[in-house]
Amino acid sequence: MAPQLQLHAVAFISPQNHPILIRLFSSRKQDDLKYHYIAHTSLDIIDERTGPTSKSNECYLGLLYALEDVAVYGYITPLKVKIVLSLGLTDSVVRDADVTMIFRALHMAYFQSLANPFLRLDAPYDTASDHSALLVQGGRRWRGFRQRVDDVGRAIGANIPDSEDED
């Protein structure tokens, strides 16, 4: 049987490096800044691996780095949305196939949320490529996206903290 993965946080970052959603799966409020830091520091490594000299067109970027008790994995969609996954470090081996499956589920959650035809009603037309403006302007409409991300977390076995509605 595969080891249970400990999901700590998921971050979705726009192509312009603006955070779209940083979802913590911890009830400790002091971890909020830590996982924002992890999301932002992983951008440098993602840019290095996907830069102009990179010959790979893989979406899954693998293990980016390990920090204290967290292993950070990266994924970049074809439209350059970055997904950063923070898993708890364990003594067991984490298979790339398990992490890739999680990333594909998170990518599908993002895609399904963007496919909502009512999501862009309040957004200006010049923000079509920067989805962070959609998040700010249509916060309540993105509740479904947060719920889809939570569903992926539940499937992995993460503890979903009580929703405090960030709207």
Phi, psi and omega in degrees: 000139182291146179292149179286124178278139178259100180279123179259317183199156175228136178233132173250127185233133184290166177300336178269012178067032172262135178293129176270311179207131170239109186251119179265140176248046179221144179272356180279118183290333182290346178281350183303309181293324180300315184281337169293319177299314180300317180297317182286323180288334178288340179298324178297317181290321178297316178298323179294320182281338182247013182295182183296337179274354180285135180258354183274141175243027177286143175281319182283123183261352178080198179290122178276309178191169175241139183222119181050258184249018186231136171254131186249126180244153183233154180209140178230129182282166177300336178265016173071021170279129183262138176240126181244129183243127178250115179247148177291139177286132177228170178281344181277161181278132176262121182278141178298328180296323178293316181292321178297321178297320178296315180297319179296322177294319178293321177298318179294324177298318178294316180299316180296325178291320178289335181285354178293117184291346182263000184291326188265011185300321184264356185275141175293155184292334183281002180254024184298329181265347179250101186281352179293329176294326177295324180294315182292316185280332182241048185308314181294328180290338180273003177301322178298323178295314178299322178293322177295320177295319176298322178297320176296318177299318177297321180296329179281334181109016180284150174277120181271117178293158178304137182289124178256014177043093180285005184293000000 
